[in-house]
């Protein structure tokens, strides 16, 4: 199964480029929580999914109104 491995690699790579942390506001937290909820059955730990979702959220414009998943 390639998706979980790809998800892990993408999350870790993005985390490395982001310096491991990013300031999140309430809207970011909402989007990340929604992404984690939708992605939880992909076979990764909550930590990996959270890193992945945070990374995807950080890559999106603040004007985006669609889901990050």
Secondary structure, DSSP 8 states (H G I E B T S, - for coil): -HHHHHHHHHHHHHHHHTTT-----HHHHHHHHHHHHHHGGGSS-HHHHHHHHHHHHHHS-TT--S---
